[in-house]
Amino acid sequence: MWLSRPLFDFHVIVGVTALLVTVGLTMVLSSSSVESYVTSGSPYARFLPQAMYAVIGTVAFVAIVRTSTRTMRAVAPWLLGVSGVLLVLVLVPGIGVEQMGARSWFVVGGISFQPSELAKVALAVWCAHLLATYLASGSDVNAALRPLAVVSVIVMALVVLQRDLGTMITIGIILMSMLWFGAFRARYVAAISVTGVVASVVLGMTAGYRSDRIRAFMNPELDPQGLNYQTIQAKYALANGGLFGKGLGQSDAKWSYLPQSHNDFIFAVIGEELGFVGAALLIGLFVIVLLAGMRIAQRSTDPFLRILTAAATTWIVLQAFINIAYVVGLVPVTGLQLPLISAGGTSMITTMMMFGFIAHAALREPEALVSLHDGGGRWMRAVFGRPARPVTSRTARRPRAERPRAERARADAGRPTRLPTQAQQPRARERATQQQTRQRPTDHSHFRQRTAEARPYRRRTAEPGRSRTRGGPTVPR
C-alpha cells in the first residue's frame, strides 16, 4: 500500500510545506498590493521581504533536517538561554520597539525581529529534550514537572510584560501538548489546563486592550465602526466570495476596507478571492499536516523526536484553526497568524523551523533509514544528507563495546534490520553458506579430528623433566 512506502511521510510534509508557502506568498502579494502601492509606490513592497523570509525559512528547514538529533539536544539549553536574554532586552526602553500595542520587536536597519517567536521554538525543543532525558533514564517523568514549570513561568511572565496575547496562547498550546504527549499523569494535565484557562480569563479581563476584544466578541453588533469593524468587514469579505470566489486579485476588502488584510485576517481575503472551495482546500492542507505529523510521531523510535513532532504538529494546526475561528467570529480576536500564509518574517522562519523538525523525524523512521542506507532516495540524500541511525536509549550513545550485553540487546531492539542490496545479495548468500558449513556436528567427532591434526606437532621423545607435549612438567601416569 502507498502508505507503507518508505519516505512517504517525508514526501507529504515537504509537499504540504511547499504548497502552504506558495499559497501564502501568492495571497500576500494579492492582499497587500494596493496598500503597498499607496504607501511606497510599488505593489511589491510587502511581497519582496516576505519572499526573502521564505528563502531564509527554507534554508532553516534544510539545515534542521540535516542536523543530527544529538546536536539538537545539545544546543537546546543554549538556545533557550539566548532567547531568554532577548526577551529581557526587548523590554528595555530604547532597545525594544512597540508595535500594534505590544513591546516585542527589535528593529535593525528597517528589518523587524520578534524574539518571542524564537522563544517558542527554544522552549519546545528544550521541553522535549528534558522529557526525553527522564524517559530514557527510567526515572518518573512526573519529576520533570518542577523544572518544566519554573522555566515556563519565567518565559510566560516575560511575554505577559510585552502584552503579546498571541504568543502567550501559543506557549500554552506548546506546554499542554508537551504534558499530554510526555506521558504525564492525567490529573496533572487537567490541573494545569484549568489553571491556564483561569489565568487567561483573569489577564483578559484586567488589561484594557484584551477586555475590549472580549467585549467585542460578546456583543458582535457593538460599535461596528470601532471595536467590531475588523470582524464585520471580514464576514462581508467571506460572504462576497460565494462558492468559487471572485477570482485571484479581485478582492474588495484589500482596498482599505479590511485592516491587516495581509496579516491576521488574510483568510478573509482567501475566502473572497477563492471562495468556499479555496478556503476548504486550505483547511484540508492543515488537516493533512495533522494526520501526517501524528503518524510520524507515532512511528518514531526516539522519545525526543516523538514528543517534539507531536508538539510541533499541535502548535501549527491549533494556531491555524484559532486564526480561522476568530476570522469567522467563533472566538475573540487573539492576533495569532495563519501559519505560512499570513505576512510576517519571524513567524515564517519559526514555522518553517517547526516543519523542519517534523520532516527531520520523518526522515528517521525505520523504513526511511533502511531505504536511505541501502541507496534509495539519491536526490534526497544529496539535499538533506544521509541520517544516522536513531538513538533509542541513553546508553546507546556510548560505544557498543563498552556496553553490557543486555544493554546492547535493548538498544538493538529498536533498530531496523538492514537488508542487503541487490549487489550484495550473492555475497550475503555466500557468507550464509560458509557459516552453515562451519557449524559443528552434533556428535563429538571434531574433538578426535583436532587431536589427530595436533599429533604431528608433538615431540616424539620427552626430555628429562618435561612432558611429551610442548611445555609443562611431566605428569606421572
Summary of the structure (lengths in Angstrom):
residues: 477
radius of gyration: 30.8
end to end distance: 74.4
largest distance: 120.1
contacts: 1491
relative contact order: 0.12
helix: 66%
strand: 4%
